[in-house]
Amino acid sequence: MIRVVGRAWRKCWCWVLDIVAGVAGVVAHPRMHSKAGSRSSSPVDEGDWSGPDEYERLTGISKESYEWRLLVAAQSDMMDEWTITPDDAPAYTRQGVLDCGSVDDVRLEGDGVEAALVVLFRPDDRPGCVFGWRCPIWPVPSPDPEDDDSTPEGWASDLALMLRELRDVPPGLPTCDPDTQGIIWVGS
């Protein structure tokens, strides 16, 4: 048994629940899983999503502020240190959200409603391969005072979990076939 301390405990428990549900053939967080996929074909009610104008009208948070907060939180969630305390071994610190790999960069690309969060990462079992994940920012989860995931920081936490799933849950990552910039793009 591994005990994770600090901010990481919530993320790890959600990830564990996703794995267990996946093994059981159940989708644990249908709303979360639909966020990273095609939103137009999502089973989620369209009222669960907000564009930049609606989000600002409902919260007072501008598009630029939302994107900046999302970027800062995603960089922190995906690249900061995590302290892991196994029951049968000494505690250790790991850099980044991935158990077996590293996150090299988290950045914003694009303008307007085409803005995306771009994550570049390297799995340990694929030396020399750099994977990229582009996740459109808009629309975002509609603000809900009872749902922490509807804030930029909560959405960043969900994205960190989705990155772990891209890396660790079957079918896993594709073969190393990079584009002209040396990146293998995965997910949305």
C-alpha positions in Angstrom: 0.0 0.0 0.0 1.3 3.5 -0.9 0.3 6.6 1.0 0.6 9.9 -0.8 0.8 13.1 1.2 0.0 16.7 0.3 -2.2 17.8 -2.5 -1.6 14.6 -4.4 -3.8 12.4 -2.2 -7.1 13.5 -3.9 -5.7 13.0 -7.3 -4.3 9.6 -6.6 -7.5 8.3 -5.1 -9.5 9.5 -8.0 -7.1 7.8 -10.3 -7.3 4.6 -8.4 -11.1 4.7 -8.6 -10.9 5.2 -12.3 -8.6 2.2 -12.7 -10.9 0.0 -10.6 -13.9 1.1 -12.5 -12.1 0.6 -15.8 -11.2 -3.0 -14.9 -14.8 -3.5 -13.9 -16.0 -2.2 -17.2 -17.6 0.9 -15.8 -16.7 4.5 -16.5 -16.1 6.1 -13.1 -16.3 9.7 -14.0 -18.4 10.0 -17.2 -18.3 13.8 -17.0 -14.5 13.9 -16.6 -13.9 11.4 -19.4 -16.1 13.2 -21.8 -14.1 16.4 -21.2 -11.0 15.2 -22.9 -12.8 13.6 -25.8 -15.0 15.1 -28.5 -17.3 17.5 -26.7 -19.8 17.6 -29.6 -20.5 13.9 -29.2 -20.5 14.0 -25.4 -23.4 12.5 -23.5 -23.1 15.4 -21.1 -25.9 18.0 -21.2 -24.7 21.0 -23.1 -25.6 23.1 -20.0 -22.5 21.6 -18.3 -20.1 23.6 -20.5 -19.5 27.4 -20.8 -17.7 29.4 -23.4 -15.5 32.4 -22.3 -18.2 35.0 -22.4 -20.7 32.9 -20.4 -18.0 31.9 -17.9 -17.1 35.6 -17.4 -20.7 36.6 -17.1 -21.3 33.9 -14.4 -18.1 34.3 -12.4 -16.5 37.6 -13.3 -13.3 35.7 -14.4 -12.1 36.8 -17.8 -11.0 34.4 -20.5 -7.4 35.6 -20.1 -7.5 35.1 -16.3 -9.1 31.7 -16.6 -6.5 30.5 -19.0 -3.6 31.9 -16.9 -5.0 30.2 -13.7 -5.5 27.0 -15.6 -1.9 27.1 -17.0 -0.4 27.8 -13.6 -2.4 25.1 -11.9 -1.7 22.5 -14.6 2.0 23.3 -14.5 1.9 22.8 -10.7 -0.2 19.6 -10.8 1.8 18.0 -13.6 5.4 19.1 -12.9 5.8 19.8 -9.2 7.2 17.4 -6.6 5.0 14.7 -5.1 5.9 12.9 -1.8 5.1 9.2 -1.9 5.1 7.2 1.4 4.9 3.4 0.8 3.9 1.3 3.9 6.9 -1.0 3.5 9.7 1.4 2.3 11.0 4.9 3.0 9.2 7.9 1.7 10.5 9.4 -1.5 9.9 12.4 -3.7 8.9 12.1 -7.3 9.0 14.9 -9.9 5.7 15.3 -11.7 2.4 13.5 -12.0 3.6 10.5 -14.0 4.8 7.4 -12.1 7.1 6.3 -15.0 8.1 9.4 -16.9 8.4 13.1 -16.8 6.5 16.1 -18.0 8.8 18.5 -19.9 6.5 21.3 -20.7 2.9 22.6 -20.1 2.0 25.7 -22.1 -0.8 27.5 -23.8 -1.1 27.6 -27.6 -3.6 29.3 -29.9 -6.0 32.2 -29.6 -9.6 32.9 -28.9 -11.8 29.8 -28.4 -9.1 27.8 -30.2 -6.7 28.1 -27.2 -5.4 24.8 -26.0 -3.3 23.5 -23.2 -0.3 21.6 -24.6 1.6 19.0 -22.5 4.9 17.4 -23.6 6.0 14.3 -21.7 8.5 11.4 -21.9 7.6 8.0 -20.6 10.6 6.1 -19.1 9.8 2.9 -21.1 10.2 4.8 -24.4 13.7 6.4 -24.4 14.0 9.1 -27.0 10.3 9.5 -27.5 8.5 12.8 -26.7 4.7 12.6 -26.6 2.4 15.6 -26.9 -1.1 16.1 -25.7 -3.2 19.0 -26.9 -6.4 19.7 -24.9 -8.7 22.4 -26.1 -9.6 24.8 -23.2 -13.0 26.0 -24.4 -15.7 25.2 -23.6 -14.9 24.6 -19.9 -17.0 23.0 -17.2 -19.7 25.4 -16.2 -19.3 27.1 -12.8 -20.9 25.1 -10.0 -20.2 26.1 -6.4 -20.6 22.5 -5.3 -18.1 21.1 -7.9 -14.5 21.9 -7.3 -13.7 20.7 -10.8 -15.6 23.7 -12.3 -12.7 26.1 -11.3 -9.6 26.5 -13.4 -7.6 24.8 -10.6 -10.1 21.8 -10.4 -10.1 21.4 -14.2 -6.2 21.4 -14.1 -6.4 18.6 -11.5 -8.7 16.6 -13.8 -6.3 17.1 -16.7 -3.4 15.8 -14.6 -5.4 12.6 -14.0 -6.3 12.3 -17.7 -2.6 12.6 -18.5 -1.9 9.7 -16.2 -4.6 7.7 -17.9 -3.1 8.5 -21.4 0.2 7.1 -20.1 -0.8 4.2 -17.9 -4.2 2.8 -18.9 -4.6 0.5 -21.9 -4.4 0.8 -24.8 -1.5 3.1 -23.6 0.7 5.2 -25.9 1.1 4.6 -29.6 4.4 3.5 -31.2 7.1 6.1 -31.6 6.3 7.8 -34.9 7.0 11.5 -34.4 6.0 14.4 -36.5 8.6 16.8 -38.1 9.2 18.4 -34.7 9.9 15.1 -33.0 6.6 14.9 -31.2 4.2 11.9 -31.1 0.7 13.4 -30.6 -1.9 11.5 -28.5 -5.4 12.0 -27.3 -7.5 15.0 -28.4 
